[in-house]
Amino acid sequence: MFTEQTVTENGIIDRLKHLSWVEWNYCHGESLPKQANDVFVDEWLKEALCKLNPAIDANPDYADQVIHKLRGVLLESRHTGLVQSNENFSAWLLADKSLPFGENGEHVTINLIDFNNLDNNNFAVSQQVHFIASSEAYFDIVLYVNGIPLVVGEVKSATRPSVSWQDGAADFMGGKKHYWQHVAPFFVPNLFCFASEGKTFSYGAINAGVKDWGPWHSTDQREEILPGLSSVLDSVEGLLNPQTLLQLLHSFGLFSTVKTGKETPPKRTKILPRYPQFETARQIVERVKAGYPRKGLIWHFQGSGKSLLMLYAARMLRADNALKNPTVLIVVDRRDLDTQINETFGGADVKNLIKVKSCKKLGELIDQDSRGILITTVFKFKEVEIDESNTEGLNDRENIIVLVDEAHRTQEGSLGDKMRWALPKAYFYGLTGTPISGLERNTFKLFGAEEDEGRYMNRYSYKQSIRDGATNPVKFEPRLAELRVDQKAIDEEFKRMVEENNLDDDEKAALSKRAGKLAILLKAPKRMEAIADDVAEHFTSHVKPKKLKGMVAVYDREACVQMYYLLRERLGADAIEVVMNVDQAPVKTREGDKKGKKNKDWVKWKEELELPIEQVDFERWQSLDGDDQKQKGLIESYKDPRQPIQLIIVTAKLLTGFDAPICYCMYLDKPLRDHTLLQAMCRTNRLYEADGMRKDMGLIIDYLGVFENLRTALAYNPEEIEGVIEGIEVFKQLLPDQLKKCLAFFPEVDRSLEGFEGIMAAQECLPNNTKRDEFAVAFGVVNKLWSAITPDPFLSSYRNDYKWLAQIYESVRPVGQTGALVWAALGPDTIKMIHENTDINRIRDDIDDLVMDEHAIFALTEKEQEERARKLEINLMGRLRGHPDPKFVALGERLEKLRQDYEAGVIKAIDWLKGLLDAAKDTVRLERETDEKVVTEEDKIQALTKLFLETRPDSTPKVIHDIVKQIDKIVKATRFDGWQNTQKGPREIQRALVVTLAQFGLGKDKELFDKAYAYIEEHY
């Protein structure tokens, strides 16, 4: 049989045992020379300590002292937490600790691992490793280096479709096993954990959430990677080989302080690189050490972690002794990016970090040959004066490495020239998610080395990024078609415009003037009000229920002011804020030479344009623009789901370089093109999960038709950009077929039944794990489509089928699993919908223990029969039994028998409905023939509805009531006297009936159609 051990576990171990160069030695867990409560293999660790430390080799008893110290770190996890104790242990692994083992008690460095000569280490792989702490565990795979467990892997069966790597990861993160909590000491030395089900592979650092786990491939693998054991083993060889493992440990394990909310304390986390970051950082270091070529373009898709990539590269460059204490210059082109980079580097406690605060200071630092990591904006080079006769610039040292973030902007103009003149022999590496290949501005030419194929050193595309789960896909939805501007008009207006970057004030004024007609149209008050109404309605119904947030991008700063007051009125002042450039002068100068002078923005907005601006708001916006700390505080509030701020209105600031994973939706009412459009879109593509909610996509609401011609708007190679954005319409096309595929699992099941009867009938169609797995996979596809479309009115006709499938899915879902597993992949929208629209109490966790067979017929007690009889005497049954016409009496007996059969479970709800239709047809005929309203009386209620209301059992499904109501609606609304004798009448009635039954999934039930039509036909 194919089990997790015979396939996945043994396959991984076999590959590790046969690596080229340095292999892993195999030792089964039962044969390890250690006790179940030991973390280390002391025998191996002691051997390594003696081998790698001359002082310990001379006195082997010292090894016991070291091991005693290391055990003390293991015990710390009870008090300091796993991450802190893991960080402390990392210092030992990286030889940052010393003990007084030298002559005269001098401290000597303690080496646990030889990073320079791999052959000096003992690499061992083991399986089924037994460990006991507060609970007991058997780890599937453990990788030991010198007796220290650095890697732990959990694997699952390769032959169950519904099982994924996330089921293995769940063993670490939660559930009954919850290794990181229940057996935490074993993970104090841990570098990372991995999980696989034999088809896919993923790894993550301790305490990582699902979104922080990632695959391990190569950036050369551009196409889709087919799941399978071959792919898993390639990942194993790439990540778990000793060379990669020790390089990750030595240079890539980061501990960072992360702010999780405005009012919550900072959280210490462990960060590991994704493979593009690991691969590219090494390439940069190798190229600098080789000395050629002296530049390179890194093209990684927006949101895939370029800030961390620069951090890894900078640390490695600084730590490499061969580079002789280099200077690493991190250059960004916006203040908000400067803040973001500083936070990334500062949070990771990077040594020798210098934050350049002024143009003058930058010049001094370069001229004074400062070493370390300098972070600056490119604009601080503006005061550099180029002297063409000086070929040495400000500093012609060769070991200066410049990493330029968002390299497509500002580098082609004078600032880029000044930077290159100042540092003539520096290495220049440009990082961008959106390179430009135009004639005048060309990122490839500026940073791309001719030696590199395609002129890029490393490439990580949007397809790879989304495939790997590094970023979310971005979907778009065009809105308010009646208000959209003609795309041709936009194109014509903007053909004459030049890029906004690097223009002086006069050029900007000219550009604004040329766009004047468009600006007037876009900012028309009625149009702005209509968009504000739509934003408020959409945000309230689509975004806020997901516990996510949004951005509103408008044409210019005046539009920001307009939109602020419109949305404040609709959503409240606490929920809205504006971030934009504002003139920093006082609203009105009260003293000095400029006394009485008014702020130019205030004059324009308040007096000239007569916008409803309030001084307190204006001064707050000034403060947010002029004070980095206040803007940082606002952004922290925005990132915190517990804070009231929900929407940020922008026009230029924060459209790029703004990293807020909680941002789900951008309302786009600004004409953007090229890299600016793509960057703006990607504000929504970051991964996010909190409080059980996981963001699976970003959403753009397009009010201008920007996306109508995506390829033209983005001006990129179609092969590169196609698929970055997928319209909601695509999902609408896919949903019906996927629903049919799901429903096909239940060919004979009456979906109108509720309670145990309906659930058991459905479960009988899923008799084993194989079938349930197949259903789980199919429903997972439906669920993703539904979540992407919801709550579009398009879903209305499919809602009943989806609700029914969701209940069945819930009834067969295994209990006790955690994380974003396939079985627990119901999105927040689905869960919310089930809770609001379905009686979940009907799906109990003990349902599998019930057996519904021929003996399980519910019989009424004598008392219940008497009570029902008394009730019937005073309603319809009483009237029928007491009627002198035997035909009405027979009708009553027939209805009573029909009800008893349904209550006893002899017939199903749908058969009961068919019987009611027959009875209702006869009732209409009887009442017409006798001219007596025995059933319908004079209350104008149709016969079918009357019979249903007065004979239905309490447990009757609501859907039956809905069908009855719709059929009688046809009777009342569609028919007319003599309709049966016309050509048009029967056709219209039949069409209306087909549509009605199809709404309830009963369109193919010919018997039901015939009985319903016969009932309607009886009315004339």
N, C-alpha and C positions, 0 to 999 in steps of 0.2 A: 504493500500500500504506500501511496505517496503521502507522507506526513511532514510536518514542519521540520522534524529532525532529519529524516532521510533525504529530503530535498534541499531545503534552504540552509539549515544548520550545517550539515555535512558538506554541502556544496561550497559554502563560504570558507569553511576550515580547509578543505582540500585546495582551494585556490591560494590561500595564505601559506600553505605548506610548500607550494611549488612556485613561489615568486622568483624572479631572476635577481641575482646579486645578493640581497639579504632576505632570508626566509624566516618564517616563524616555526619554532619547534613545537611539536604537539604533545600535550599531556592532558588526559581526561581528568575531569574534576575529582573523580574518586581517587585518582593517583597523586593528586597534588600533595606535597609534603607540608600540609598545614591543617589546623583544626577548623571546624565549621565556624568558630567565632573569630578567626583571624582574618584580617584584611590583607596583610602582606604574606608573601611566601618568604618567611624570615631567612631560610637557608640561602635562597637566591639573592636576597637583598644584602645579606652579610658578605657573600662572595663579591658582589659588585662594589660594596663599600671598601673592602680591602684592595680590590683591583684598581680602583679609581682614586684612592687617597693614600699616598705613601705613609702618612702619619698613622693612619688606621691599620695599614698593612703591618707596620712595625709593632703595633699593639692592638691585636684583634678585639680585645675587650672594649675598645672604643666604639666598635660597631654596635655593640649592645646599647651603649649610651645614646647613639644616634637613633636607633630604632625606638628606644624609650621616648625620645623627644618627638619622633614622628607619631607615635601612638598618642601622645598628648595632644597633638593637633587634631587627630581623629576625634578625640573626646570633646573638643571645642564646639563641634557642630551642635551639640545639645543646647549650648548657651548663645553662641554667636550666629547660628544659622549656617546652612550648608554653603551658601555662596562665600561668606566671609572666611569660613574655615578652608574652603577650596582655594581661595586667594592666598591664604597663609601657607598652605601646602605647596602652592605653585612657586613661592619664593624658595623653598627647599629644592624643588625640582630644577629650578633655574640657577642653582648654586649661588643664591643671594644670602645664604646663611653661613655662619662660621662658628667654630667651637674651639676652646683652648687646648688643642691637642699638639701644638707645636712646642719647640724648645722654650723652656722657662714659662710654660703656660701661654705662649703666644697663640692668638686666634688664627686658625687656618680655614680656608674655604672648604665646605663639605660638598663633594660631587656625588650625586646619586646617578647621573646619566652622563655618558660621554657623547656630546653632540657633534664632535669633530670626527671621531672614528667610530662608525657604527658597529664595527666588528667587536668592539670592546664591551658591547652590551649583550644581555641575554634576552632575546625576544621569544616569548612563549604564548601560544594560544591554547585555551582550554574550553571545554564545554560542560554544561550542567554543573556549574560551580556552586557548591552548597555554602550558604552563609546564614548565620543566626545573629540577630541583634534584638530589637524589640519584637520582631517577628521573623519568620523563616523564609528564605528565598532560595531558588535554584536559578541562577543566571544562565541563559542559553549559551552565550559566548563571552569570554573575558580575554582581553589581551594584556599580558603582563610584560613590563619592561623592567628588568632587574628585580623581579619579584613584586613590583608595584602595579596594581590594576589600573591602567590608564584608560581603557576603553571597555565598555560593556554593551553587548548587543542583545536584542530580543527579536526573535523571529516567529513567524506564524506560518500556517499552512499555505502552500502555493496552489492548492486545488479548490479553494472556496472563493467564488467571485466576490462575495460581499466583504471579505476580509482584506484590509489594506495595511500598509506599513504603520498607519495611525493606531491600529489595534496593538501593535507591539510598543509603539511610543506611549500608549495609554498606561502600560505597566509601570513606566517610570513616573508618569505625571499624576495618576490618580487611581480610582477604583480600589478594589480589594488589595492589590499588590502595592501600589503607590511607593515604589522603591525609594524615591528621593526623600520620602518622609519616614517610612517604616524601617528601612535599613540604611539610613543616611551615612553612617561611618564608612561604608564601602565606597561611597562616591566622593569622599573628601579628596582623594588623589586624582579624581577623574578628569580626563581631558575632554571627552565627549562621549555621548551614547549614540547608538545607531539602532535602526529598526528596519525590518524587511519582511515581506510575506512571500518572497521568492519571485516577485514580479517587478517591484519597485524598491528603492532604497532611499533612506533619509537619515540625517544625523542632526543632533542638537546638543547644546551645552546644558549643564545642569540647570534646572528650574526654568527652562525655556518653554514658552507656550507653543501651541501647534504651528502658529504662523512663523515662528523662529527656527523651525526645523527646515532643512533643505536637502536637495539631491546633490550628488557629486558627479559631474560630467567633465567635459572639456568645452571651451568656447568654440572649438572647431566643429563641434557637433551641432550643426545649424538646424537640421531637420527634426521632425518628430522622432522621439526615442521610443521604440516599441517596448512595452513592458514584457518582461520575461527574465528567466534566470541568467541568461547571457548578459543582459544589461546590468543586473544586480552585481554579477561577478566582475564586470568592468569597473563599476563604482567601487567595489571592495578593493580591487587592485590599485585603483587610482588614489583612494583615500587612506586605506589601512596598510599600505606598504610602510616599512620603518622609516624611510627617508622623509616622506610626506608627514608622517605622524610626528616625528621629532622636530621637523621644521614648524609645524603648527604649534607645537608646545613651546618652542624656543622663541618664535617671533610673532605669533598671531593670536595667542590667547589674551584677550583684553578683559579688564574689569572696569566697568564704567558706572558712574553715579547718574541715574536717570530720574528726572522729575516726572512723577506720574500724575500730578494734579497741583493746582494752585495752592491748595491748603493741606496737601498731604506731604509727609516727609520724603526726601529723596530716597530712591531705592537703588541698592547696589546690584548690578547684574553682570553676568559673564557673557561676553560676545565672542563668537567665532566667525571667521570669514566664510562667505559663500565662495564657491570655486572660481568665479570670475575675478573676485577681489584677490584671492590667493594667487591665482595664475598671473594676473597683471602686475601686482606688487613685485613679485619675483622677477618678472620681465624687466621692470624699470631698474631694479637693483642690478641685474645681470648686465643690462645695456650700459649703465653708468660705469660699472666695474670694467667692462670691456673697452669703454672710451669711444665707442662708435656703434651706430650713428648717434648724434647728440640731440636727437629729438624723436618724438613719437606721438601719434594720435591715438587716444583711447576713446572708443566710441561705444559707450554703454548706455542702454536705454534709460530714460528718466525714471527715477525712483528705485534703481537697482543698487544704490549704495556707493555713490562716488565719493562722498565725504569720508566714509570708512576706508575706502580704497586708498585715499590720500593719506589717511592716518597710518595705515599699515605700511605703506611705502616709505613715509617719512621716518617712522620708527626704525625700520630696517636699514635705511640709508644712514641714519645717525648711529646705529649700533654696529655697523660694519667697520672694523678697524682698518681694513684695506683702503677705505675712502678718506682716512686721515681727518677726522672731525669735520665733516662737511656742513655747509649751510643749506637748509632746505627752505625754499620760499614758497609759501602757499598763497596764490593770487586769486582773488574773487573779484567780481565786477559789480556787486551791489552790497549795500550795507546790511541788508537782511541775510544775504549769504555769508557775509563776514561774521555776523552773530551766530549763524547756524554752525559754521566751521569751528569757531572758537568754542562753542558749547560742546561739540563732538570731541575736540582735542582736550579741552579742559576737563570734561567729565571723565576722561580716561587717564587723568593724572599724567599726561605726557611731560617728560622732563625737558628742560631747556626750551620752554615754549615762550615766545615773545610776541605779544599782541601789539602791532604797530599802530599808533594812535594818530599820527600826523605825517604830512608830506616831509616836513623837516626831519622828523625822527627816522623815517625810512631812509632818507639820504645819509644821515649820520650812521645808522646801523650798517649800511652797505659800505660806506667809505671807511668805517672803523673795522671792517672785516669781522663783524660779529658772527659767532658760530651758534648753531642751534636751529630751531624751527621758527621761522617768522611767518606770521599771518597778516596779510594786508589786502586792501582793495587796489585794483589797478589804477584808480583815480589818484592815489597818493604819489604816482609817478609824474603827475602833471607839472610839477615845479622843476622837474629835471630838464636842464638845458643841454641839448645835443651839441657837442663840439666835434664836427666832422674831422678835424685835424688830430683829435685824440682817439687813438685806436684802442686804448686801454679802458675807456669808459670810467665808471666809478670803481669797479673792482673786476679785474680780469682773472681772478682765481678760477681754476678749472673745476674744483669740487663744490660748485654751487649748482644746485638742482632746483629748477622752477617747475612747480606743478600748478597749472592754470585751470581753474574750475570754470565750466561753461565757456569753453574756449572759442565758441562761435561768435561771441560778442566782444566788442571793444578792442579786439586784438589787431584788427586790420588798420586801425587809424593811428594817430600820433602817439597815443599812450603805449601801444604795442611797440612802436618804433623806439620810444624813449626807454622802455624796459630792456629791449634787446641791446641798445647802445650802452646802457649802464652796466650790463652784465654780458660782455662780448663772448666769453668762453663758457657760459653756463649751459647746462642741459635744459631743454624746454620740452615738457610733456603736457599736451593739452587734453583735457577730459571734457567730453560733451555727450549729451544724449541726442543732440540735434545739430549735426554738422551742416555747414553751408557750402555749396559747390558752385556759387555764382561766379561771374567773371570778375567783379570787383572785390567781392568778399569771399574768400575761399579757405575754409578751415583745413581742408586736406592739403592745400599748398603750403599753408603757414606752419602746420605742425607735422604733417605726414612726411615720413622719410621715404625717399625714392626707393630705398632698399626693401620697404615693406609692400607686400602685394596689396593692391587696393589703396595704398597710402595710409593704411591704419595699422598700428602695432597690435592692437587687440580690439575685438569686436564682440559685443554682447547685445543681440537684437531684442526687439520687443517680443518676438515670437518665443525666443529662448527664455526671456524674463517671465512671461506669462506661463509658459510650459513648466518652468521650474517652481512656480509659485512665489517668485521674488517680488512680483508686482501683480496687481489685479487688472483684469481687462477693463476697458472703459467703454461704456455704452452711451449712445446718444439718442435723444428724442426731440424731434422738431415740434415746436408748440406754436399755438396762435397763428395759424396759417394766414388768417385774415389780416393780421398785422405785420406780416413779414415783408421786408423790403425786397424788391426785385434784385436778384443776384447780379444780373447784368448791369444794373445801375451802380451797384457797389463796385464791380470790376472796372467799369468805366471811370468811376471817381478815383479809384486807387491806382489806376495805371500811371497816373501822373504824379503819384506820391513816391517819395523816397523813404528808405528805412528811417525810423525815428532816432535810432542810436547815433550819437556823435554829432547831432545837429546843434548849432548855436541857437540863441533865442530868436534871432531874426528869421532863421530858416524854419524854426518851429512855428513861428507866427504865420509865415507864408503857407506852411503845410496846413495849419488850422483854418486859414482863410479858404484854401482850396477845398477843404472838406466841409465847408460851411453848410452847403445845401443838405448834405447827409446828416450833419449834426442837428440841424433844425428839425428834420424829419424824425430822427431817432428820439429827440427830447421833447416832442410834442406832448403837452400835458395829458391829453386823453390817452395817448399811446402808453405813456409812463404809468398812468393809473391802471390801465388794463394789464400791463405786465406785472405791476405790484400786486394786483388782485390774484393773478395766476401764480406768482411766486409764493404768496402767502398760503393759498389753497393747496398748492402742490407740496410745499414744505410741511404743512400741518398734517397732510394725509399720507405722504410718502416717506418723508425723511425723519421727522421727529419721532414717529412710532418705532423706528429702527434704532433710536437713541444715537443717531448720527447728526452731523452738522453740515452746513453748506456755505458757499460763497456766491456773491452776486457780482459779476463783472460787467460794468457799464461803460458807456462811450468815453466820458471824460469826468473831470472833477465836479462840474456843474450837475451832471447826471447823478453823481454820488450823493450830492446834497439833496436833489429831488427824491431819489430812491430812499434815502434814509428816512425822510419824514413820511413818505407814503407807507413804508413798511413798519415804521414805528407805530403809526396809527392802527395798523392791522395786527401786529404781533407783539407790541409792547416795547418800551424803551430798553428794558434789560436784555432783550433778545438780539438787538441790532447794534452794530458799530461800523464806523467808516475808518479805513486806513488809507491815507492819501497824502501827497505833498501839499503843505499849506505854508503860505508866507508867514514867517515867524515874527514879524513886527507886531507891536501892540495894536489892538483894534483901533485905538486912538491914543496917540502919544500925548502925555499930559504935562511934560516939562522939557526943557532944553531947547536946542535950536529947531527941532522938528515938532515942537508943541502944536497940537491940533491936527497933525498929519494922520491920515487914516490908513489902515492896512489895505493894500491893493486888492487882495482876494475878498476881503469883507465888503469893500466898495462895489466890486463887480457883482458879487452874489446877492448882497442885500439891497443895494441901491439901484444898480443898473438892471440886473435881471429880475429883481424883486422876488427872489426865492425866499421861502418861509424859514430863513435860518435864524437860530437863536444864539446869542453871544456865548452862553455857557457851553453849547455844543461846539461852536467854532474854536473856542479856547481849548477845549478838550482835544479836538483834532490837532490843533497846533502842538499840544503837549505830546500826543502819541507820535507825531511826526518828528519832533525835535528831541525827544528823550528816549534813548534806546531802552532804558530800563522799564519805562512805562509801556512801550510797545511790547517788550518781552513779557511783561505782566499780563497784558491783554491776550497775547498768543497762548500763554500758559492757561489762562481761563478758558479760552476757546478749545484747547486740547482736552480740558477736563470735562467729562460728561456730566459731572455734578454741578457745574457752573451754568448760570442762566444764558450766557451769550451763545447764540445759535447760528447767526448769519453775519459774515463780514462782507461789507460792500467795498469793492476795489475798482480801480481803473488801470493802474500800472504796478504799484507796490503790491507785493505778495503774489503777483501772478506767476512769478518765477522765484525759485529759491525758497519757497515756503513749504515746509514739511510738517503737515498736520494730518496724521493718519486718520483721525476721526472725520475728516472732510470727505463726504460721500458724494455730494451733488454740487455742480457749478451751474448757475443760471447765467448763460452767456448772452449778453446783449451788447457786444462790442465786436466790431469787425477785426478779426485777427487772421494772420497768415503765417505761413512758413514755420520756422522754429518757435516763434512766439505762441502760435496757436497750439502746437503740440505740447509745449511746456505748460501752458495754462491748463490744458486738458489733464495733464498728468498730476496736477495738484490733487486729483481725486483717486489716483491709482495705488496709493500706499496701502500696505496691509494693516489691518486693525482688528483686534479682538479685545473685548472687555465685558465683564459681567455676563458671560455666556453668549454674547452677541459677536458674530464674526462677519466682517465686511467681505463680500465676495466679488464686488465690482465697484467701479466708479460710474457716475452718471452725469452726463452733460445735457442740460435743457437748452436747446438752441432756438433763440428767438429771432435770429437774423438769417437763417438759411445758410449759415457758414459751411455746414457740412453737406449741402446739396451736391457740391462737386468737390469731394474730399481731396482727390488727387491734385486738382488745380489749386485748392486752398493751401495745401501743405507743400506743394512744389517739390515733392520727393519722388524718388524712384518708386513706381507702383508696387514693385515686388517687396520693397522695404517697408512700406507703410500700410499696404492693404491688410485689413483685419485688425488694425489697432483699435478701430471703432466699429462696432457692429450695431446696426439699428435694431430697435425694439421690434420692428416689423419682421425681422428675420426670425425672432423667437416666436412671434405669432404664427408664422408659417409652419414652424416645426411642432408646436404644441399639439394640435389635433392628432397627428400621426403617432406621436409619442404616448398620448393618452390611450389611443386604440391599442397600442402595443402592450400597455400596462393592463388594460381591461381584458385583453385576450387571455390572460391567466385564469379568468373566471367565466368561461363560456356559458355555463348554464345557471349561474347564480343570479337570483333575483335581488338586485341592489336596492330595491325599495324596502326590504325587510330590515328591521333594526333589532337590537337586543341580541341574545345568544344565538337565536335562530339564524340571523343573517351573518353574524361573525363566523359561526361554525361552518356554515355552507361555504363561505369564502375560504376558510382555513383548510377545508377538505381538498381544495384545489392546489394547496401548497403542502403536500403530504410529507415532504422531507426537506433537509437542509439545502439540497441542490436547487429545488424549486424556489425555496424562500430566498436563497441568494440571488437567483436570476430575477426574481420579482424586486428585490431590494435595489439591484443595479438599475433596473428599468424605472422604478419609482424615483431613484436618485436623479435621473435625467429629467423627469417630469418636474420634480421639485425645483431644480435649478432654473428651468424655463419659467415656471410659475413665479418664483421669487424675482426673476428679472423683469417680468411683465407687470406684476401686481403693483397697484390695484387698478389697472386699466379696465374700463368697462367691457373690453373685448372678452374678459374672462367669465363674464356672467353665465353664458350658456354652458360653460364647462365646469362651473363651480361644484355642482352636485356630484359629478363623477370624481372630481379631485378630492372633495371632502370624504367621499366613500373610500377611495383608495388610501387616503391618509389615515383613516381609522383602521383599515386592514393592516397597513404598514405598522402602525403603532401596536396593533394586537399581536404581531408576530416578532416584534423587535426584541432581541435579547436584552436582558436586564443587567445593570451593574457595570456597563462599559463607560469610559469617560473620554474626553477629548472630542475632536471633530471627526469621529469615526463615520464610516459609510452608514452604519446602522443608526447613528445619532445625527445624521446630517440634515434633519428638518430645520430649515432656516427660521429666523424669528417671525417672519411673516406667516409661515405655515403654522407654527405653534400658536401664534396669536389667533389665526383664523380658526383653528380647531377648537381652541378654548372658548371663543366667542360664539361659534355657530354649531358646535357639536356637543352632545351630552357625553363627555369623556368618561363619566361614571359608568357608562355602559361597557367600557373596555377595562376589564379588571385584570390584575396580574395573575389571578388564579384561573383564568379561563381555560388554560390547557389541561387543567385537572378535571374539568367537567366532561362528562360523556353524554351526548345527546343521542339516544337511540329510540327504538320503538316503544320502550317501556317508560320513557320520560314524557308522558302526556300529562298535562296539568289538569286535574279534575277540580271542579268547584265543590266546596264543602256544602252540606245541606243548608247551613245558615246563609252562605253566600248566594245559593240558589233562591232561597226565600226572599232575600233582600232584592235580588234582581227581578224576581217575579212581581214584587210589589211596585218596584219602580216602573216596570213595563206596563203595569195596569193603568197607570195614570198618564202614559204618553202614547206613542204611536201604536204599540202592541195592544194596549187596552182598547184603543179606538177600532183597530182591525178585528180583534176578537169579538167585540160587541156589535159589529155591523151585521145587519140582517142579510146582506148579500153574501152568499157563501164564497163568491170569488174573492172578496176582500179578506174573508177569514182565511182562505187558503193562502193568500198572499202573505198574511201575517205569520202563518205557520212556516211558510217557506223562508221568510226572513229570519225567524227564530232559529230554524235549523242551520241556516247559513252562518249565523252568528256563533252558534254553539260549535260548529265545525272549525271555525276560525280560532275561537278561543282555546279549543282543545288541541290545536296544532294539526288537525287533520288536513286542513288546506292552508295554503300560504296567503299572504296579504293580497298578492296580485290576483289569485283565484277568487278571493272574497270580493275584490273589486269587480271582477267579471260577472260574478253572481249578482252583485248589486245593480250592475248595468242592465242585466236581463230583467230583474225585478222592477227597476225604474221604468224600463220600456213598457212592461205590462201595466205598471201603475198609471202611466200617461194614457195608455189606451183605455183602461178601465174607467178612469176619471172622465175621459172624453165621452165614452159610451153611456155612462150612467149620469153624467153631468153632476157628479158629486166630488168634492175636494176632500176626500177622506184622509189622504196622505198630506197633500200640500196645503189643505185648508184654504184660507184666504190671505195668507201672509206673503204671497208672491215669491216664495222660495221654490226653486225648481225641484223636481221629484228626486233626482239623484242626490242632490245636496241634502234634502230633507231625510231621505232614507239613511244616508251616511251619518248625519248628525245624531239621529235618534237611535241608531242600532250599533254604532261603533263601540268596540271594547276600549278600555282606557289605554291599552298598550298599542293602539293603532299608530303606525308610523305617520309622521307629519306629511311625508311625501304623498301618501294616498289622499289626504285631504287636499293637497295642492292640485293633484290630478283631477279630482272631483270638481274642484272650484273652476279649473280651466275648461273642463268639458261643458259645465253649465254656463260658463261665460260665452262659449260658442253658441249655445242654445239661445241665449238672450240677445247677443250682439250681432250675430251673423245671419241667422235665418230670417225669412220673411214669409208671409202668407203665400202658399202655393209654390214655394221654392223648389219642391221636389219635381215639379212639372216643367221646370225650365232647364236649359242647357247649362247656364252659368251657375245656378244655385248649388247643385250637388258638387260641382267641381270646386267651388270656393269653400264649401263646408269641409270637403275631404282634405283640401290643402291645409286649412286651418287646423284640422284634427291631426294631420301628420306632423305639422310643426309642433303642436302641443305635446304629443306623445314623445317626439324626438327630444324635446327639452329634458325629459325625465329618463332618457336612455331606453325608451320603450318603442322606438320607431319601427322596429322589425317584428314586433309582436302583432301578427296579422289577426289573431283571434280577438285580442283586446281592441284593435281598430274596428273590426267588424261589429263587435257588441256595442262599442261607443257610438258608431255611426248609426246602427239600428235604433239606439235610444234617441239620438238626435232626430232621426228621420220620423220618429213617431209623433213629433211636434208639428202640427199644422192647424 
